[in-house]
């Protein structure tokens, strides 16, 4: 599945959502979610950490990376853990081609 990690998340007002003085792109959101350590994951296996880092690198490049369905599900799961509902909705909409 091709993901456009460069796509900007838009708020309820139609303006870009901003994080740290930057427009929030799907790539920025995905990188932050993939690189975070969540409660209960303190002992996450090295192979899983490596996989997340590889996906974070692809998301950072933002050039329409081809991502497997399994990896898309992981990205969605982690975005769901890391962010508030509006950001989750807007990111999911981009991932699912609704935006």
N, CA, C and O atoms as a printed pandas DataFrame, in Angstrom:
     atom_number atom_name residue_name chain_id  residue_number  x_coord  y_coord  z_coord
0              1         N          UNK        A               1    0.852   -1.167    0.000
1              2        CA          UNK        A               1    0.000    0.000    0.000
2              3         C          UNK        A               1    0.901    1.233    0.000
3              4         O          UNK        A               1    1.853    1.313    0.776
4              5         N          UNK        A               2    0.600    2.175   -0.859
5              6        CA          UNK        A               2    1.358    3.426   -0.911
6              7         C          UNK        A               2    0.774    4.405    0.091
7              8         O          UNK        A               2   -0.433    4.643    0.099
8              9         N          UNK        A               3    1.619    4.969    0.929
9             10        CA          UNK        A               3    1.199    5.994    1.879
10            11         C          UNK        A               3    1.897    7.298    1.544
11            12         O          UNK        A               3    3.111    7.328    1.341
12            13         N          UNK        A               4    1.128    8.373    1.487
13            14        CA          UNK        A               4    1.688    9.688    1.244
14            15         C          UNK        A               4    2.007   10.322    2.589
15            16         O          UNK        A               4    1.182   11.032    3.164
16            17         N          UNK        A               5    3.204   10.063    3.080
17            18        CA          UNK        A               5    3.610   10.565    4.385
18            19         C          UNK        A               5    3.790   12.082    4.396
19            20         O          UNK        A               5    3.892   12.684    5.465
20            21         N          UNK        A               6    3.829   12.696    3.232
21            22        CA          UNK        A               6    3.972   14.141    3.153
22            23         C          UNK        A               6    2.659   14.894    3.269
23            24         O          UNK        A               6    2.651   16.123    3.334
24            25         N          UNK        A               7    1.552   14.170    3.297
25            26        CA          UNK        A               7    0.235   14.810    3.364
26            27         C          UNK        A               7    0.032   15.465    4.733
27            28         O          UNK        A               7    0.330   14.873    5.770
28            29         N          UNK        A               8   -0.481   16.696    4.713
29            30        CA          UNK        A               8   -0.680   17.480    5.936
30            31         C          UNK        A               8   -2.041   17.170    6.541
31            32         O          UNK        A               8   -3.043   17.086    5.830
32            33         N          UNK        A               9   -2.070   17.001    7.850
33            34        CA          UNK        A               9   -3.326   16.805    8.581
34            35         C          UNK        A               9   -3.999   18.161    8.761
35            36         O          UNK        A               9   -3.366   19.124    9.194
36            37         N          UNK        A              10   -5.280   18.229    8.429
37            38        CA          UNK        A              10   -6.038   19.471    8.558
38            39         C          UNK        A              10   -6.966   19.391    9.749
39            40         O          UNK        A              10   -7.589   18.358    9.998
40            41         N          UNK        A              11   -7.055   20.491   10.488
41            42        CA          UNK        A              11   -7.924   20.564   11.653
42            43         C          UNK        A              11   -9.372   20.785   11.258
43            44         O          UNK        A              11   -9.707   20.790   10.073
44            45         N          UNK        A              12  -10.223   20.966   12.244
45            46        CA          UNK        A              12  -11.644   21.174   11.998
46            47         C          UNK        A              12  -11.900   22.434   11.187
47            48         O          UNK        A              12  -12.903   22.524   10.479
48            49         N          UNK        A              13  -11.009   23.397   11.285
49            50        CA          UNK        A              13  -11.150   24.655   10.559
50            51         C          UNK        A              13  -10.575   24.591    9.149
51            52         O          UNK        A              13  -10.602   25.585    8.423
52            53         N          UNK        A              14  -10.052   23.426    8.754
53            54        CA          UNK        A              14   -9.472   23.261    7.423
54            55         C          UNK        A              14   -8.045   23.746    7.311
55            56         O          UNK        A              14   -7.450   23.669    6.237
56            57         N          UNK        A              15   -7.483   24.247    8.402
57            58        CA          UNK        A              15   -6.099   24.706    8.412
58            59         C          UNK        A              15   -5.197   23.593    8.922
59            60         O          UNK        A              15   -5.643   22.725    9.673
60            61         N          UNK        A              16   -3.927   23.613    8.515
61            62        CA          UNK        A              16   -3.008   22.560    8.975
62            63         C          UNK        A              16   -2.907   22.512   10.496
63            64         O          UNK        A              16   -2.827   23.545   11.161
64            65         N          UNK        A              17   -2.911   21.296   11.032
65            66        CA          UNK        A              17   -2.623   21.089   12.446
66            67         C          UNK        A              17   -1.129   21.350   12.608
67            68         O          UNK        A              17   -0.328   20.902   11.788
68            69         N          UNK        A              18   -0.752   22.066   13.651
69            70        CA          UNK        A              18    0.642   22.440   13.855
70            71         C          UNK        A              18    1.215   21.772   15.100
71            72         O          UNK        A              18    0.556   21.715   16.139
72            73         N          UNK        A              19    2.437   21.271   14.993
73            74        CA          UNK        A              19    3.188   20.724   16.110
74            75         C          UNK        A              19    4.588   21.315   16.065
75            76         O          UNK        A              19    5.273   21.226   15.046
76            77         N          UNK        A              20    5.008   21.910   17.158
77            78        CA          UNK        A              20    6.364   22.464   17.247
78            79         C          UNK        A              20    6.683   23.385   16.068
79            80         O          UNK        A              20    7.746   23.282   15.456
80            81         N          UNK        A              21    5.754   24.280   15.762
81            82        CA          UNK        A              21    5.915   25.267   14.693
82            83         C          UNK        A              21    6.068   24.650   13.306
83            84         O          UNK        A              21    6.629   25.275   12.405
84            85         N          UNK        A              22    5.570   23.424   13.131
85            86        CA          UNK        A              22    5.595   22.767   11.812
86            87         C          UNK        A              22    4.213   22.228   11.513
87            88         O          UNK        A              22    3.466   21.865   12.421
88            89         N          UNK        A              23    3.877   22.177   10.235
89            90        CA          UNK        A              23    2.638   21.505    9.850
90            91         C          UNK        A              23    2.769   20.026   10.168
91            92         O          UNK        A              23    3.802   19.411    9.905
92            93         N          UNK        A              24    1.724   19.469   10.730
93            94        CA          UNK        A              24    1.727   18.045   11.080
94            95         C          UNK        A              24    1.419   17.229    9.830
95            96         O          UNK        A              24    0.294   17.239    9.328
96            97         N          UNK        A              25    2.418   16.534    9.343
97            98        CA          UNK        A              25    2.215   15.628    8.216
98            99         C          UNK        A              25    1.981   14.220    8.752
99           100         O          UNK        A              25    2.264   13.927    9.914
100          101         N          UNK        A              26    1.466   13.365    7.895
101          102        CA          UNK        A              26    1.317   11.971    8.302
102          103         C          UNK        A              26    2.678   11.401    8.687
103          104         O          UNK        A              26    2.773   10.604    9.621
104          105         N          UNK        A              27    3.730   11.801    7.980
105          106        CA          UNK        A              27    5.070   11.324    8.299
106          107         C          UNK        A              27    5.524   11.741    9.682
107          108         O          UNK        A              27    6.056   10.924   10.433
108          109         N          UNK        A              28    5.321   13.004   10.029
109          110        CA          UNK        A              28    5.703   13.489   11.356
110          111         C          UNK        A              28    4.960   12.725   12.441
111          112         O          UNK        A              28    5.555   12.301   13.431
112          113         N          UNK        A              29    3.661   12.553   12.250
113          114        CA          UNK        A              29    2.826   11.849   13.226
114          115         C          UNK        A              29    3.286   10.390   13.345
115          116         O          UNK        A              29    3.415    9.862   14.450
116          117         N          UNK        A              30    3.529    9.752   12.204
117          118        CA          UNK        A              30    3.941    8.346   12.213
118          119         C          UNK        A              30    5.312    8.170   12.865
119          120         O          UNK        A              30    5.504    7.246   13.656
120          121         N          UNK        A              31    6.263    9.045   12.542
121          122        CA          UNK        A              31    7.601    8.939   13.126
122          123         C          UNK        A              31    7.526    9.046   14.641
123          124         O          UNK        A              31    8.118    8.238   15.358
124          125         N          UNK        A              32    6.800   10.043   15.124
125          126        CA          UNK        A              32    6.681   10.229   16.579
126          127         C          UNK        A              32    6.039    9.003   17.232
127          128         O          UNK        A              32    6.493    8.545   18.280
128          129         N          UNK        A              33    4.986    8.475   16.611
129          130        CA          UNK        A              33    4.283    7.318   17.172
130          131         C          UNK        A              33    5.159    6.066   17.137
131          132         O          UNK        A              33    5.164    5.285   18.088
132          133         N          UNK        A              34    5.897    5.873   16.048
133          134        CA          UNK        A              34    6.749    4.688   15.909
134          135         C          UNK        A              34    7.957    4.718   16.833
135          136         O          UNK        A              34    8.446    3.665   17.243
136          137         N          UNK        A              35    8.438    5.894   17.163
137          138        CA          UNK        A              35    9.655    6.012   17.979
138          139         C          UNK        A              35    9.375    6.102   19.475
139          140         O          UNK        A              35   10.305    6.075   20.281
140          141         N          UNK        A              36    8.118    6.208   19.847
141          142        CA          UNK        A              36    7.773    6.299   21.265
142          143         C          UNK        A              36    7.822    4.922   21.922
143          144         O          UNK        A              36    7.674    3.893   21.263
144          145         N          UNK        A              37    8.034    4.932   23.238
145          146        CA          UNK        A              37    7.944    3.713   24.045
146          147         C          UNK        A              37    6.722    3.878   24.934
147          148         O          UNK        A              37    6.601    4.863   25.662
148          149         N          UNK        A              38    5.830    2.923   24.871
149          150        CA          UNK        A              38    4.547    3.006   25.559
150          151         C          UNK        A              38    4.558    2.163   26.838
151          152         O          UNK        A              38    5.329    1.211   26.954
152          153         N          UNK        A              39    3.703    2.520   27.788
153          154        CA          UNK        A              39    3.592    1.710   29.004
154          155         C          UNK        A              39    3.335    0.241   28.646
155          156         O          UNK        A              39    2.515   -0.071   27.783
156          157         N          UNK        A              40    4.043   -0.630   29.317
157          158        CA          UNK        A              40    3.913   -2.058   29.053
158          159         C          UNK        A              40    4.859   -2.564   27.973
159          160         O          UNK        A              40    4.948   -3.768   27.736
160          161         N          UNK        A              41    5.567   -1.641   27.316
161          162        CA          UNK        A              41    6.495   -2.043   26.254
162          163         C          UNK        A              41    7.956   -1.896   26.663
163          164         O          UNK        A              41    8.844   -1.896   25.810
164          165         N          UNK        A              42    8.201   -1.774   27.934
165          166        CA          UNK        A              42    9.564   -1.580   28.398
166          167         C          UNK        A              42   10.490   -2.714   27.963
167          168         O          UNK        A              42   11.691   -2.502   27.799
168          169         N          UNK        A              43    9.956   -3.888   27.778
169          170        CA          UNK        A              43   10.751   -5.049   27.378
170          171         C          UNK        A              43   10.484   -5.472   25.937
171          172         O          UNK        A              43   10.634   -6.644   25.592
172          173         N          UNK        A              44   10.091   -4.519   25.099
173          174        CA          UNK        A              44    9.832   -4.808   23.694
174          175         C          UNK        A              44   11.100   -5.385   23.050
175          176         O          UNK        A              44   12.199   -4.872   23.259
176          177         N          UNK        A              45   10.936   -6.433   22.282
177          178        CA          UNK        A              45   12.073   -7.116   21.657
178          179         C          UNK        A              45   12.814   -6.193   20.693
179          180         O          UNK        A              45   12.226   -5.315   20.063
180          181         N          UNK        A              46   14.104   -6.417   20.602
181          182        CA          UNK        A              46   14.932   -5.626   19.694
182          183         C          UNK        A              46   14.453   -5.687   18.256
183          184         O          UNK        A              46   14.513   -4.684   17.545
184          185         N          UNK        A              47   13.979   -6.842   17.814
185          186        CA          UNK        A              47   13.490   -6.981   16.441
186          187         C          UNK        A              47   12.277   -6.084   16.198
187          188         O          UNK        A              47   12.130   -5.516   15.116
188          189         N          UNK        A              48   11.418   -5.955   17.191
189          190        CA          UNK        A              48   10.252   -5.084   17.062
190          191         C          UNK        A              48   10.667   -3.617   17.039
191          192         O          UNK        A              48   10.107   -2.823   16.283
192          193         N          UNK        A              49   11.641   -3.257   17.861
193          194        CA          UNK        A              49   12.157   -1.887   17.857
194          195         C          UNK        A              49   12.796   -1.565   16.508
195          196         O          UNK        A              49   12.609   -0.478   15.961
196          197         N          UNK        A              50   13.541   -2.514   15.990
197          198        CA          UNK        A              50   14.192   -2.331   14.688
198          199         C          UNK        A              50   13.142   -2.100   13.601
199          200         O          UNK        A              50   13.273   -1.189   12.784
200          201         N          UNK        A              51   12.106   -2.930   13.599
201          202        CA          UNK        A              51   11.041   -2.808   12.599
202          203         C          UNK        A              51   10.397   -1.425   12.672
203          204         O          UNK        A              51   10.141   -0.799   11.643
204          205         N          UNK        A              52   10.138   -0.955   13.879
205          206        CA          UNK        A              52    9.538    0.374   14.049
206          207         C          UNK        A              52   10.473    1.458   13.530
207          208         O          UNK        A              52   10.022    2.424   12.913
208          209         N          UNK        A              53   11.765    1.306   13.773
209          210        CA          UNK        A              53   12.729    2.303   13.306
210          211         C          UNK        A              53   12.810    2.327   11.778
211          212         O          UNK        A              53   12.918    3.398   11.182
212          213         N          UNK        A              54   12.759    1.167   11.149
213          214        CA          UNK        A              54   12.767    1.090    9.683
214          215         C          UNK        A              54   11.528    1.784    9.125
215          216         O          UNK        A              54   11.619    2.536    8.155
216          217         N          UNK        A              55   10.383    1.536    9.729
217          218        CA          UNK        A              55    9.154    2.208    9.293
218          219         C          UNK        A              55    9.230    3.713    9.535
219          220         O          UNK        A              55    8.744    4.493    8.716
220          221         N          UNK        A              56    9.827    4.129   10.641
221          222        CA          UNK        A              56    9.985    5.553   10.928
222          223         C          UNK        A              56   10.855    6.216    9.866
223          224         O          UNK        A              56   10.570    7.337    9.444
224          225         N          UNK        A              57   11.903    5.540    9.434
225          226        CA          UNK        A              57   12.755    6.088    8.373
226          227         C          UNK        A              57   11.962    6.266    7.081
227          228         O          UNK        A              57   12.097    7.288    6.408
228          229         N          UNK        A              58   11.142    5.289    6.733
229          230        CA          UNK        A              58   10.313    5.394    5.524
230          231         C          UNK        A              58    9.326    6.545    5.652
231          232         O          UNK        A              58    9.117    7.297    4.699
232          233         N          UNK        A              59    8.723    6.684    6.816
233          234        CA          UNK        A              59    7.760    7.766    7.048
234          235         C          UNK        A              59    8.445    9.125    6.996
235          236         O          UNK        A              59    7.872   10.088    6.487
236          237         N          UNK        A              60    9.643    9.208    7.507
237          238        CA          UNK        A              60   10.386   10.467    7.522
238          239         C          UNK        A              60   10.689   10.951    6.109
239          240         O          UNK        A              60   10.633   12.148    5.831
240          241         N          UNK        A              61   11.010   10.013    5.217
241          242        CA          UNK        A              61   11.315   10.375    3.832
242          243         C          UNK        A              61   10.089   10.968    3.143
243          244         O          UNK        A              61   10.217   11.862    2.306
244          245         N          UNK        A              62    8.902   10.476    3.493
245          246        CA          UNK        A              62    7.660   11.066    3.015
246          247         C          UNK        A              62    7.415   10.997    1.534
247          248         O          UNK        A              62    6.711   11.854    1.001
248          249         N          UNK        A              63    7.954   10.027    0.847
249          250        CA          UNK        A              63    7.855   10.012   -0.614
250          251         C          UNK        A              63    6.960    8.909   -1.169
251          252         O          UNK        A              63    7.315    8.261   -2.154
252          253         N          UNK        A              64    5.825    8.695   -0.560
253          254        CA          UNK        A              64    4.888    7.691   -1.063
254          255         C          UNK        A              64    5.416    6.283   -0.916
255          256         O          UNK        A              64    5.369    5.501   -1.866
256          257         N          UNK        A              65    5.909    5.954    0.235
257          258        CA          UNK        A              65    6.496    4.638    0.487
258          259         C          UNK        A              65    5.465    3.529    0.342
259          260         O          UNK        A              65    4.290    3.706    0.661
260          261         N          UNK        A              66    5.929    2.382   -0.148
261          262        CA          UNK        A              66    5.081    1.201   -0.271
262          263         C          UNK        A              66    5.193    0.418    1.033
263          264         O          UNK        A              66    6.257   -0.110    1.356
264          265         N          UNK        A              67    4.094    0.345    1.779
265          266        CA          UNK        A              67    4.062   -0.256    3.107
266          267         C          UNK        A              67    3.118   -1.455    3.094
267          268         O          UNK        A              67    2.027   -1.384    2.526
268          269         N          UNK        A              68    3.535   -2.556    3.718
269          270        CA          UNK        A              68    2.686   -3.748    3.770
270          271         C          UNK        A              68    1.442   -3.476    4.622
271          272         O          UNK        A              68    1.434   -2.565    5.451
272          273         N          UNK        A              69    0.406   -4.265    4.410
273          274        CA          UNK        A              69   -0.838   -4.112    5.178
274          275         C          UNK        A              69   -0.574   -4.317    6.675
275          276         O          UNK        A              69   -1.163   -3.634    7.512
276          277         N          UNK        A              70    0.303   -5.249    7.000
277          278        CA          UNK        A              70    0.658   -5.505    8.410
278          279         C          UNK        A              70    1.315   -4.278    9.038
279          280         O          UNK        A              70    1.017   -3.914   10.175
280          281         N          UNK        A              71    2.218   -3.643    8.278
281          282        CA          UNK        A              71    2.910   -2.467    8.789
282          283         C          UNK        A              71    1.981   -1.257    8.884
283          284         O          UNK        A              71    2.115   -0.441    9.796
284          285         N          UNK        A              72    1.050   -1.141    7.954
285          286        CA          UNK        A              72    0.041   -0.078    8.029
286          287         C          UNK        A              72   -0.777   -0.244    9.297
287          288         O          UNK        A              72   -1.063    0.734    9.989
288          289         N          UNK        A              73   -1.152   -1.469    9.603
289          290        CA          UNK        A              73   -1.918   -1.737   10.828
290          291         C          UNK        A              73   -1.112   -1.349   12.065
291          292         O          UNK        A              73   -1.671   -0.797   13.013
292          293         N          UNK        A              74    0.191   -1.627   12.073
293          294        CA          UNK        A              74    1.049   -1.249   13.194
294          295         C          UNK        A              74    1.119    0.274   13.325
295          296         O          UNK        A              74    1.009    0.808   14.428
296          297         N          UNK        A              75    1.298    0.964   12.214
297          298        CA          UNK        A              75    1.351    2.428   12.239
298          299         C          UNK        A              75    0.050    2.988   12.801
299          300         O          UNK        A              75    0.072    3.880   13.650
300          301         N          UNK        A              76   -1.074    2.474   12.337
301          302        CA          UNK        A              76   -2.370    2.946   12.847
302          303         C          UNK        A              76   -2.512    2.669   14.340
303          304         O          UNK        A              76   -2.973    3.528   15.092
304          305         N          UNK        A              77   -2.120    1.485   14.764
305          306        CA          UNK        A              77   -2.215    1.124   16.178
306          307         C          UNK        A              77   -1.414    2.093   17.043
307          308         O          UNK        A              77   -1.898    2.551   18.078
308          309         N          UNK        A              78   -0.194    2.402   16.620
309          310        CA          UNK        A              78    0.668    3.262   17.418
310          311         C          UNK        A              78    0.230    4.724   17.368
311          312         O          UNK        A              78    0.358    5.438   18.363
312          313         N          UNK        A              79   -0.276    5.174   16.240
313          314        CA          UNK        A              79   -0.837    6.527   16.175
314          315         C          UNK        A              79   -2.018    6.616   17.134
315          316         O          UNK        A              79   -2.191    7.622   17.822
316          317         N          UNK        A              80   -2.827    5.563   17.178
317          318        CA          UNK        A              80   -3.965    5.528   18.095
318          319         C          UNK        A              80   -3.556    5.614   19.551
319          320         O          UNK        A              80   -4.278    6.184   20.369
320          321         N          UNK        A              81   -2.393    5.048   19.883
321          322        CA          UNK        A              81   -1.885    5.122   21.262
322          323         C          UNK        A              81   -1.305    6.493   21.584
323          324         O          UNK        A              81   -1.428    6.978   22.708
324          325         N          UNK        A              82   -0.682    7.105   20.604
325          326        CA          UNK        A              82    0.136    8.289   20.854
326          327         C          UNK        A              82   -0.621    9.621   20.833
327          328         O          UNK        A              82   -0.175   10.591   21.446
328          329         N          UNK        A              83   -1.746    9.678   20.143
329          330        CA          UNK        A              83   -2.368   10.974   19.890
330          331         C          UNK        A              83   -3.815   11.064   20.345
331          332         O          UNK        A              83   -4.481   10.066   20.619
332          333         N          UNK        A              84   -4.267   12.309   20.413
333          334        CA          UNK        A              84   -5.656   12.622   20.766
334          335         C          UNK        A              84   -6.584   12.268   19.595
335          336         O          UNK        A              84   -6.123   12.100   18.466
336          337         N          UNK        A              85   -7.882   12.156   19.866
337          338        CA          UNK        A              85   -8.831   11.687   18.863
338          339         C          UNK        A              85   -8.816   12.420   17.518
339          340         O          UNK        A              85   -8.893   11.766   16.478
340          341         N          UNK        A              86   -8.720   13.738   17.503
341          342        CA          UNK        A              86   -8.765   14.457   16.234
342          343         C          UNK        A              86   -7.573   14.105   15.351
343          344         O          UNK        A              86   -7.734   13.894   14.149
344          345         N          UNK        A              87   -6.392   14.041   15.931
345          346        CA          UNK        A              87   -5.201   13.693   15.164
346          347         C          UNK        A              87   -5.311   12.254   14.660
347          348         O          UNK        A              87   -4.947   11.963   13.520
348          349         N          UNK        A              88   -5.805   11.370   15.497
349          350        CA          UNK        A              88   -5.991    9.973   15.083
350          351         C          UNK        A              88   -6.940    9.902   13.892
351          352         O          UNK        A              88   -6.646    9.231   12.903
352          353         N          UNK        A              89   -8.069   10.587   13.981
353          354        CA          UNK        A              89   -9.048   10.566   12.885
354          355         C          UNK        A              89   -8.443   11.080   11.590
355          356         O          UNK        A              89   -8.584   10.458   10.538
356          357         N          UNK        A              90   -7.766   12.222   11.672
357          358        CA          UNK        A              90   -7.199   12.827   10.466
358          359         C          UNK        A              90   -6.100   11.951    9.872
359          360         O          UNK        A              90   -6.005   11.832    8.651
360          361         N          UNK        A              91   -5.274   11.340   10.708
361          362        CA          UNK        A              91   -4.232   10.440   10.219
362          363         C          UNK        A              91   -4.846    9.197    9.592
363          364         O          UNK        A              91   -4.427    8.776    8.514
364          365         N          UNK        A              92   -5.837    8.605   10.256
365          366        CA          UNK        A              92   -6.510    7.425    9.710
366          367         C          UNK        A              92   -7.179    7.752    8.375
367          368         O          UNK        A              92   -7.141    6.943    7.448
368          369         N          UNK        A              93   -7.791    8.933    8.272
369          370        CA          UNK        A              93   -8.433    9.326    7.013
370          371         C          UNK        A              93   -7.429    9.353    5.864
371          372         O          UNK        A              93   -7.734    8.910    4.757
372          373         N          UNK        A              94   -6.228    9.874    6.132
373          374        CA          UNK        A              94   -5.193    9.903    5.103
374          375         C          UNK        A              94   -4.765    8.481    4.753
375          376         O          UNK        A              94   -4.666    8.132    3.577
376          377         N          UNK        A              95   -4.514    7.670    5.760
377          378        CA          UNK        A              95   -4.076    6.292    5.537
378          379         C          UNK        A              95   -5.112    5.503    4.747
379          380         O          UNK        A              95   -4.762    4.718    3.866
380          381         N          UNK        A              96   -6.381    5.711    5.062
381          382        CA          UNK        A              96   -7.454    4.964    4.411
382          383         C          UNK        A              96   -7.943    5.602    3.122
383          384         O          UNK        A              96   -8.904    5.122    2.521
384          385         N          UNK        A              97   -7.288    6.686    2.684
385          386        CA          UNK        A              97   -7.638    7.335    1.422
386          387         C          UNK        A              97   -8.911    8.146    1.470
387          388         O          UNK        A              97   -9.506    8.411    0.426
388          389         N          UNK        A              98   -9.350    8.549    2.654
389          390        CA          UNK        A              98  -10.559    9.341    2.794
390          391         C          UNK        A              98  -10.270   10.842    2.770
391          392         O          UNK        A              98  -11.188   11.662    2.793
392          393         N          UNK        A              99   -9.006   11.185    2.723
393          394        CA          UNK        A              99   -8.654   12.600    2.761
394          395         C          UNK        A              99   -7.571   12.899    1.756
395          396         O          UNK        A              99   -7.138   14.045    1.637
